[in-house]
Amino acid sequence: MKAKLLFLAAVFASILGGCGDHEHIVTGPGFVGIDDSTVDSAPRLNVTYTDPSTGRHNVDILSDPQSDGDIAFNPVLNTFTVASAVPAVFFGVDSLNGNLPEFRSFLTFPLDGITRQPVIPGTATIDSAFVEVLVDEVSFASVVPTFLDLVEYPFRGLRELDFDSAPVDFQTLDFFSSDPGIFVQIDVTPLMREAQSMTLLDFQVRFSLDTTVLGPLSTAPAATAGRTVHSGRRALDNILSNRGGGSSTTTLTQKDLASRHR
C-alpha cells in the first residue's frame, strides 16, 4: 500500500456523520487510485459543444494538477489530511478491517482558459462530455461502487470542508479490479450541462466510495454513468498541455487569478 497511508492508521468508524444535504454510511471496502503524474496520463475532459456563432467543436481539457488532490478523514482523531498536486489521487477505504481512514479524490478542469487550455463559451450548448482517467490501483474489492459528484471548491484551494460539501449533482459508476493500467472514459454529460447552466468557471468532480443515501436525496437516485475502457497510449492531438516544458503545472500570475474573482 502507498506510503502515504502508513501514517494514517486509525479505527474506521462504521457510520459517518452528515454530508451536506444527505447522510451516508459506507457500504463496503474498496480503494481506487487515479494517475495524475504526467501529460500522458493526466485526467482529461472531452467536450463536444455547439456555439451559436461558431458552430460545433470538440475540445480536450486536462485537469489542473495544483487543484487536483485527495482528502483523508480520520474518524478517531476527527482530522483531515489534504494533499494537492500529487502524482496520484485516491478514494475509498483501503482495508477490510476498517482501521484506516476514508479517502475522497478531486479533479478540476478549468473551463475559462486560465491554464491555457480551450475555453467552453458561456453561450455553448453541451452535446456530450466525458472524463477520462488512467486507473493506477483498485484494491480490496473486485468491484468498487463509486459516487461521482459535481462539486465546487476554490481553484487551487482544496480544503478540509470539501470532503463533506454538498454535491451540486451526482452520478454513480463502478470501478473494477481489471482497471489498473487502463484508461476509463466516463460519460459526464448531465454533470457538464449542469455546470454550464450554472456558468461555473471550472468543471470539478469528487470521487468517493458509493454509500447508502438517506434523507432528501434518497427520492432522486443518481443516474448511472456510462463508461468505456481502452489501453495503450492515447491520442493527444487536441490537447494543449498545461504541463509542458518539464513543469508539472502552468504558472499563473496574480492577475490571472484575480480575474476569476475567487
ABEGO torsion letter per residue (X at the ends): XBAAAAAABBBBBABBBBBEABBBBBAEBEBBBBBAABAAABBBBBBBBBBAAAEBBBBBBBBBAAABEBBBBBAAAGBBBBBBGBABBBBEBABAAGABBBBBBBBBBBAAGAAGBBBBBAABBBABBBBBBBBABBBGBABBBBBBBBBBBBBGABBAAAAABBBABBBBBBBBAAABGBBBBBBAAAAAAAAAAAGBABBBBBBBBBBBBBEAAAABBBBBBBBBBBBEBBBAAABBBAABGGBABBBBBAAAAAAAGX
